[in-house]
Amino acid sequence: MITKTNKIYIAGHKGMVGSAIWRALADQGYVNLIGFNSRELDLRDQGAVEAFFEAEKPDMVIDAAARVGGILANNDYPYQFLMENLLIQNNLIDGAHRHGTEKFIFLGSSCIYPKMAPQPLQEDSLLTGPLEPTNEWYAIAKITGVKACQAIRKQFGKDFVSLMPTNLYGSHDNFDLNTSHVLPAMIRKFHEAKVNDHSPVTLWGSGTPMREFLHVEDLAEAVVFAVENRLPEHLYNVGTGEDLSIKALALLIQSKVGHQGEILWDSSKPDGTPRKLMDVTKMKEAGWKASISLEEGIASTYDWFLHNIENIKEVKL
């Protein structure tokens, strides 16, 4: 049983997901949270991670650290997306297990499921078919993490659980047009076009794929729920259970940003998976569901973007 004074290590605590989890736990009164940036602790370095576990001995680990990006980044840097994620999660999972950490929350992505899996995506669709080629490198790494946590749970009875969120967005997101996901990229594109006399905005693909989006603060609340409860199974989808087309998303963001120009669709660019809707029945039955609407979430994310636009850096690869 994790108490408010147990030592909880949040890997990736400076990122969008990790910082939201930190804030959510702190708001609930957890007083022994620890985190290190990549300069202080390189999670790809097995020796450094081993030394960390020797010194800190956390009671719980939340793995929100990963090499992430959209279709373009996954396509251009397949080796980094595969190998760096394997190194990060293997070092954390194995280090936590060997040093007596009893509770571990592993965060992944809906891209672990087969490209043509039945919709909505259920947890038992894992490993039943080929992955989406544009992000298979990241997906394979995350599948390995899920199975490692399942193996520890099965063999040693530890509370190692995997949460698979759908597409995330929110404050502290990545707005770099070369590496960001679709929603923050659209916010930036529409904003820049608005301040450039409402110039046309060109978006990738046909606009027909269906996507589901979860505000990062909702994910953080799901993690708090998993901290405070021993979930009976090893893998849970985390999402809203609702989706919309990319074209509908574009129109919604365009409206929230106030862009009045034309939207152009570049159908020579890949669409990615036709649909990715999560079946969130298991989390609902466990006692948790999302609460932030997409309209509310986009509005608050654009507001955060406007207040932090001078500090948004381009990501170097």
C-alpha positions as CSV (number, residue, x, y, z in Angstrom):
1,M,0.0,0.0,0.0
2,I,1.5,3.3,-1.1
3,T,1.1,6.1,1.4
4,K,1.4,9.9,1.1
5,T,5.0,9.7,2.5
6,N,6.3,6.8,0.4
7,K,9.1,7.8,-1.9
8,I,7.8,7.9,-5.5
9,Y,10.2,8.4,-8.4
10,I,8.7,9.9,-11.5
11,A,10.9,9.2,-14.5
12,G,10.5,12.0,-17.1
13,H,9.1,14.4,-14.6
14,K,9.9,17.5,-16.7
15,G,8.0,16.3,-19.7
16,M,4.3,17.0,-20.5
17,V,3.1,13.7,-19.0
18,G,5.6,13.5,-16.0
19,S,5.0,17.1,-14.9
20,A,1.2,16.6,-15.0
21,I,1.6,13.5,-12.9
22,W,3.9,15.3,-10.4
23,R,1.3,18.1,-10.1
24,A,-1.6,15.7,-9.6
25,L,0.2,13.7,-6.9
26,A,1.4,16.9,-5.1
27,D,-2.2,18.2,-5.2
28,Q,-3.3,15.0,-3.5
29,G,-0.8,15.4,-0.7
30,Y,2.1,13.1,-1.8
31,V,5.1,14.7,-0.2
32,N,8.0,12.5,-1.2
33,L,8.2,12.8,-4.9
34,I,11.6,12.7,-6.6
35,G,12.8,13.3,-10.2
36,F,16.0,14.0,-12.1
37,N,16.5,15.6,-15.5
38,S,18.4,13.9,-18.3
39,R,21.6,15.7,-17.4
40,E,21.4,14.4,-13.8
41,L,20.4,10.9,-14.7
42,D,20.7,9.4,-18.2
43,L,18.1,6.6,-18.2
44,R,19.8,5.0,-21.2
45,D,22.8,4.4,-19.1
46,Q,22.4,1.1,-17.2
47,G,25.2,1.9,-14.7
48,A,23.7,5.3,-13.9
49,V,20.3,3.8,-13.3
50,E,21.7,1.1,-11.1
51,A,23.5,3.7,-9.0
52,F,20.3,5.7,-8.7
53,F,18.3,2.7,-7.4
54,E,21.2,1.9,-4.9
55,A,21.1,5.4,-3.6
56,E,17.4,6.3,-3.6
57,K,15.6,3.0,-3.2
58,P,12.2,4.3,-4.3
59,D,9.0,2.6,-3.0
60,M,7.4,3.2,-6.4
61,V,8.4,4.1,-9.9
62,I,6.2,5.8,-12.5
63,D,7.8,5.6,-15.9
64,A,6.8,8.6,-18.0
65,A,10.1,8.8,-19.7
66,A,10.3,8.0,-23.4
67,R,11.6,9.2,-26.8
68,V,8.4,10.4,-28.4
69,G,7.2,12.1,-31.6
70,G,4.8,12.0,-34.5
71,I,4.7,10.3,-37.9
72,L,7.6,12.3,-39.3
73,A,9.9,11.8,-36.4
74,N,9.2,8.1,-36.1
75,N,9.8,7.6,-39.8
76,D,13.1,9.5,-39.9
77,Y,14.6,8.2,-36.7
78,P,13.5,4.5,-36.4
79,Y,16.6,3.3,-34.6
80,Q,16.5,6.0,-31.9
81,F,12.8,5.4,-31.3
82,L,13.4,1.6,-30.9
83,M,16.6,1.5,-29.1
84,E,16.4,4.5,-26.8
85,N,13.0,3.5,-25.5
86,L,14.1,-0.1,-24.9
87,L,17.1,1.1,-23.0
88,I,15.1,3.6,-20.8
89,Q,12.3,1.2,-19.9
90,N,14.5,-2.0,-19.5
91,N,16.9,-0.1,-17.1
92,L,14.0,1.2,-15.1
93,I,11.9,-2.0,-14.9
94,D,14.8,-4.3,-14.2
95,G,16.4,-1.9,-11.7
96,A,13.1,-1.4,-9.9
97,H,12.5,-5.2,-9.7
98,R,16.0,-6.0,-8.4
99,H,16.0,-3.3,-5.8
100,G,12.7,-4.2,-4.2
101,T,10.4,-1.6,-5.7
102,E,6.9,-3.1,-5.1
103,K,4.8,-0.9,-7.4
104,F,5.6,0.2,-10.9
105,I,3.4,2.1,-13.4
106,F,4.5,1.8,-17.0
107,L,3.1,4.3,-19.5
108,G,2.8,3.4,-23.2
109,S,0.6,4.3,-26.1
110,S,-2.3,3.1,-28.1
111,C,0.1,2.5,-31.0
112,I,1.0,-0.9,-29.4
113,Y,-2.1,-2.4,-31.0
114,P,-2.3,-3.8,-34.5
115,K,-3.0,-1.4,-37.4
116,M,-6.2,-3.2,-38.4
117,A,-7.3,-4.4,-34.9
118,P,-11.1,-4.3,-34.4
119,Q,-12.4,-1.0,-33.1
120,P,-12.7,0.1,-30.4
121,L,-9.2,-1.2,-29.4
122,Q,-9.4,-3.8,-26.6
123,E,-6.5,-4.9,-24.4
124,D,-6.6,-8.4,-25.7
125,S,-5.9,-7.2,-29.3
126,L,-2.3,-6.9,-28.4
127,L,0.0,-9.0,-30.6
128,T,-2.8,-10.2,-32.8
129,G,-1.7,-8.6,-36.1
130,P,0.8,-6.3,-37.9
131,L,1.6,-2.8,-36.5
132,E,1.2,0.5,-38.2
133,P,4.5,0.9,-40.2
134,T,4.9,4.6,-39.5
135,N,5.3,4.1,-35.8
136,E,6.2,0.4,-35.4
137,W,9.6,1.1,-33.9
138,Y,8.2,3.0,-30.9
139,A,5.3,0.4,-30.6
140,I,7.7,-2.6,-30.5
141,A,9.6,-1.0,-27.7
142,K,6.5,-0.2,-25.7
143,I,5.1,-3.7,-26.2
144,T,8.3,-5.1,-24.8
145,G,7.8,-2.9,-21.7
146,V,4.2,-4.1,-21.3
147,K,5.3,-7.7,-21.5
148,A,8.2,-7.2,-19.1
149,C,5.9,-5.7,-16.5
150,Q,3.4,-8.6,-17.1
151,A,6.2,-11.1,-16.6
152,I,7.3,-9.6,-13.3
153,R,3.7,-9.5,-12.1
154,K,3.2,-13.2,-13.1
155,Q,6.5,-14.5,-11.8
156,F,7.0,-12.4,-8.7
157,G,3.5,-11.2,-7.8
158,K,4.6,-7.5,-7.8
159,D,2.1,-4.7,-8.6
160,F,3.6,-3.8,-12.0
161,V,0.9,-2.3,-14.2
162,S,0.8,-0.8,-17.7
163,L,-1.4,2.1,-18.7
164,M,-1.9,2.7,-22.4
165,P,-3.2,6.2,-23.1
166,T,-4.6,7.4,-26.3
167,N,-3.3,10.5,-28.1
168,L,-2.3,13.0,-25.4
169,Y,-2.3,16.8,-25.4
170,G,-2.2,19.7,-23.0
171,S,0.1,22.2,-21.3
172,H,3.9,21.6,-21.7
173,D,3.2,19.8,-25.0
174,N,5.8,19.7,-27.8
175,F,4.9,22.2,-30.5
176,D,7.9,21.7,-32.8
177,L,6.5,21.1,-36.3
178,N,9.2,18.5,-37.1
179,T,8.5,16.3,-34.1
180,S,5.1,17.1,-32.6
181,H,1.9,15.1,-32.7
182,V,-1.1,16.2,-34.7
183,L,-3.0,18.3,-32.2
184,P,-0.2,20.6,-31.0
185,A,1.1,20.9,-34.5
186,M,-2.3,22.1,-35.7
187,I,-2.5,24.6,-32.9
188,R,0.8,26.1,-33.9
189,K,0.1,26.0,-37.6
190,F,-3.3,27.7,-37.2
191,H,-1.8,30.3,-34.8
192,E,1.1,31.2,-37.1
193,A,-1.3,31.4,-40.1
194,K,-3.6,33.7,-38.1
195,V,-0.9,36.2,-37.3
196,N,0.3,36.0,-40.9
197,D,-2.9,37.6,-42.3
198,H,-4.9,34.3,-42.0
199,S,-2.8,32.6,-44.6
200,P,-3.8,29.1,-45.8
201,V,-2.9,26.1,-43.6
202,T,-1.6,22.9,-45.2
203,L,-2.2,19.7,-43.3
204,W,-1.0,16.1,-43.9
205,G,-3.1,13.4,-45.4
206,S,-6.8,13.3,-46.3
207,G,-8.3,14.3,-43.0
208,T,-10.4,11.1,-42.9
209,P,-8.7,9.1,-40.2
210,M,-10.4,9.0,-36.8
211,R,-8.6,9.8,-33.7
212,E,-9.2,10.0,-29.9
213,F,-7.6,12.6,-27.7
214,L,-7.1,12.7,-23.9
215,H,-6.0,15.7,-21.9
216,V,-2.8,15.1,-20.0
217,E,-4.4,16.1,-16.8
218,D,-7.0,13.3,-17.2
219,L,-4.1,10.9,-17.7
220,A,-2.4,12.2,-14.6
221,E,-5.6,11.5,-12.6
222,A,-5.7,8.0,-14.0
223,V,-2.2,7.5,-12.8
224,V,-3.1,8.8,-9.3
225,F,-6.0,6.3,-9.4
226,A,-3.5,3.5,-10.2
227,V,-1.2,4.7,-7.4
228,E,-4.0,4.4,-4.9
229,N,-5.5,1.1,-6.1
230,R,-4.0,-2.3,-6.9
231,L,-5.6,-2.9,-10.3
232,P,-6.4,-6.5,-10.9
233,E,-5.0,-6.9,-14.4
234,H,-1.7,-6.0,-16.0
235,L,-2.8,-3.8,-18.9
236,Y,-5.4,-1.0,-19.1
237,N,-6.4,1.4,-21.9
238,V,-6.8,5.1,-20.8
239,G,-8.9,7.3,-23.0
240,T,-12.2,9.0,-23.4
241,G,-13.8,6.3,-25.5
242,E,-14.8,9.0,-28.1
243,D,-13.2,10.0,-31.4
244,L,-13.5,12.4,-34.3
245,S,-12.0,12.8,-37.8
246,I,-8.8,14.7,-38.3
247,K,-10.7,17.1,-40.5
248,A,-13.2,17.7,-37.7
249,L,-10.3,18.2,-35.3
250,A,-8.8,20.8,-37.7
251,L,-12.1,22.7,-37.9
252,L,-12.4,22.7,-34.1
253,I,-8.8,23.9,-33.5
254,Q,-9.2,26.5,-36.3
255,S,-12.3,27.9,-34.5
256,K,-10.6,28.0,-31.1
257,V,-7.5,29.7,-32.5
258,G,-9.6,32.2,-34.6
259,H,-7.9,31.4,-37.9
260,Q,-10.2,32.5,-40.9
261,G,-8.1,31.2,-43.8
262,E,-8.3,28.2,-46.0
263,I,-7.4,24.6,-45.0
264,L,-5.5,22.6,-47.7
265,W,-5.0,18.8,-47.4
266,D,-1.8,17.2,-48.8
267,S,-3.0,13.8,-49.7
268,S,0.5,12.8,-50.8
269,K,1.4,12.6,-47.1
270,P,0.6,9.4,-45.0
271,D,-2.6,9.2,-43.0
272,G,-1.3,6.6,-40.5
273,T,-3.7,4.2,-38.9
274,P,-7.3,4.6,-40.2
275,R,-8.8,4.6,-36.7
276,K,-7.6,4.4,-33.2
277,L,-10.4,4.4,-30.7
278,M,-9.8,2.9,-27.2
279,D,-12.2,0.6,-25.4
280,V,-11.9,2.0,-21.9
281,T,-14.4,-0.4,-20.3
282,K,-11.8,-1.9,-18.0
283,M,-10.7,1.4,-16.5
284,K,-14.4,2.4,-16.0
285,E,-15.1,-0.9,-14.3
286,A,-12.1,-0.3,-12.1
287,G,-13.5,3.1,-11.1
288,W,-12.0,5.8,-13.3
289,K,-13.1,7.8,-16.3
290,A,-12.0,10.9,-18.1
291,S,-13.6,14.3,-17.3
292,I,-12.1,17.0,-19.6
293,S,-14.0,17.6,-22.9
294,L,-12.0,18.1,-26.1
295,E,-13.4,21.6,-26.6
296,E,-12.4,22.6,-23.0
297,G,-9.0,21.0,-23.4
298,I,-8.1,22.6,-26.7
299,A,-9.0,26.0,-25.4
300,S,-6.9,25.6,-22.3
301,T,-4.0,24.2,-24.3
302,Y,-4.1,27.1,-26.8
303,D,-4.1,29.5,-23.8
304,W,-1.0,27.8,-22.4
305,F,0.6,28.0,-25.8
306,L,0.0,31.8,-26.0
307,H,1.4,32.4,-22.6
308,N,4.5,30.3,-23.2
309,I,5.2,31.0,-26.9
310,E,8.5,32.8,-26.2
311,N,9.8,29.8,-24.3
312,I,8.8,27.1,-26.8
313,K,12.0,25.6,-28.2
314,E,12.6,23.7,-31.4
315,V,13.5,20.1,-30.7
316,K,17.0,19.0,-31.8
317,L,17.4,15.5,-33.0
